[in-house]
Amino acid sequence: MRTPFGPLNIVYRILAARLGEVRALEEVYHLRSVWNFVAVFAATIVVPGIVLTWYGFAGIRAEQRAGTAEVSREAEIVSNALYGDIESYFQSFENATLNRMKSGRSLTSSLAEMSDVLRVVFVFDNEGRMVAPFVRDLPSDPSATDLFAMPRWQEAWGAELGQDWARAADRYAALAREAPGLREQGHAVFARGRVLAREGDAGAAELAWNEVLRQYPTVRDPWGFRLGDLARLRLGEQRLAREPAVGAALLRQLVEDLLSGAMVMGQGGEPAVARRALDLLAGKVDPDWLARTRGRLGERSDQLYWSSALLEELDRLGTRGRLFRTEFGVFYYWRTEQALWVTTSTDDDQYLFALDLPGLVAQLGVRAERAAGPDSEVRAILVAPSSSSEGGALSRRTLSRWLDGWAIEVLPRDPEALAARQNERWRRGVGIILLSAVMISVGLVLTARLLRRELAAAREKSDFAARVSHELRSPLTQIRLKAEALQLGLATTDASRDQHYDVIVRESERLSRLIDNMLDFSAIERGLKKYTMRPGDLGQTVGRAVESALVAMEMRGMHVDVEIPEDLPPVSHDPEAVSQVVTNLLSNAAKYGRDAGWIGVRVSVESGEVRVTISDRGIGIDPQEQGKIFQEYYRSLDPRARQRKGTGLGLTIVKYIVEAHDGRVTLESAIGSGSTFTLHFPVRPPRADAHP
Ligand code: ADP
């Protein structure tokens, strides 16, 4: 079958139209509307479809990138927020410290006000000596143990144990005079005071302790107690019994002095002395002061504990050099195993703050945990220097400004879910696009087929116009020729006159059949065709139709075999319409089976239907065309069939009429061996006035 879509063909037809060929003109006109249609289709569906698909893919890709970017952005935000939080954590510590330094308040007490992980603050002088709140160990005194080994000391100590107070006092006095060093002398004086007190001579005891205070205030006993402190404790205690107010004042002063002075790290007895003094004061002084002071003492003891614990690290760092880049109000951070050290300075002093590192890390860890909300796709963690990073971090930021080696990392909260969501997004997007692409393609294919059919129909229609004019003209010409011949008396014999009349009759019949078909088809096309159904003998109707065509058939040299049984069941039908069907089929059989000269007409009853079979032994029909020949205007492409005139309407009308009778038409045919058309009419009564 030639394709009406072939580009060469189209060019050829356009040229033909330019040259004025009527059919080509119509085709081109039709083509133009087809092209318009194509253009509109392209403009409204194909191009937008392609553009949409393109944008769809770009959109998904962008969305995916955006998804990743969104998470990265969130990670960035969380990371920045956490960093800022940590910065402000340290900032608030620094500010609290600076404020204190500016206001001149001591930096060595109420440490929690500056930071809750601040454990101890060391104060150094410009020479790098620790001056507060502690001092480093005193140089060890080699004579410390000697004192107690001295025979005189043992003598005195023995008397004291035996509660021989007078003798003990005497021995200690002698020792005080004879002892080689201040330390021994001081001890002896103090011990003398002690036994005098036991003896009951309070005045003498006080004299002795006051002497200790004057002469040996800083001498320490082997347990680290300062003799001066011990003497003040004793004096206070003693006074408390006689003159409570004076005694309390003395003890309070002792405690204040102890708390504001530097204590000795590692061996200091100061906290114990202060605690003892506070115990003595219980119930005798303002309870608020007592509680406050106990708190201060507790804090100082804690600091002492921490400073001892950190001493080794502090010694390793050294208290000069790079740890002490001092500049007023500038804070330098230095990390060791247990502590985060911070240094700063004023003009006179250098300060060293020790922050409890595990405590600090725990604090920052809590901040990290809180940095991203519970719904966030990400979470922040604090990464220790030793631990290897978890991998897959979306962002990493070191805390080197404060915590050398530590970092904050932001990770996807659930990496698998994140990846799955990305995949899902991609799949859904692609699915939608593919679906629309498939729909557009289906639309395209359907439209192309529609166009093809349109074009074929256009061709058929234009063929039809040509055919009809030809079909009309040739019988008319024949009739006119014969009529003129008769008029002019050119037919001289009876036989030739009869022949002229026959032609006129035959061609008139052909003309009226043609016009009938066209009118019928036009009525059918507009849905106006109606049939009047009556139950009756279909065989008779067929027989009459064959009979009226018989003469014409025989004149064409066709032999018609007719086989119609008598007692057929009645079939509801429109006899005129059925006649037209039979006439059309007979006419085709004659046209396309002329050379064989035989037509068979058979009516039979089979499986509940009356069948009308019209056969010929003519040119036959290509199986590929058998489905198409019932379409309107369709004419076979077989050149042998094309030699015969026709409009392509006959079979369309046949099919229409039979279907209006609730029947159907079947065809058996093969090229070269003839065709058999069978009409199947159901015996049950069909609807009245039916159309298909
Ligand atoms: P027309 O005969 O006017 O062309 P029809 O609708 O009657 O139109 O038939 C359509 C086509 O079917 C014909 O062009 C012809 O090619 C084919 N055809 C119809 N009847 C026969 C037949 N008996 N033998 C061979 N071809 C036939």
Boltz pocket constraint, residues with backbone or C-beta under 6 A from the ligand:
constraints:
  - pocket:
      binder: B
      contacts: [[A, 584], [A, 585], [A, 588], [A, 589], [A, 592], [A, 593], [A, 616], [A, 618], [A, 619], [A, 620], [A, 621], [A, 629], [A, 630], [A, 631], [A, 634], [A, 635], [A, 636], [A, 637], [A, 641], [A, 644], [A, 645], [A, 646], [A, 647], [A, 648], [A, 649], [A, 650], [A, 651], [A, 652], [A, 674], [A, 675]]
      max_distance: 6.0
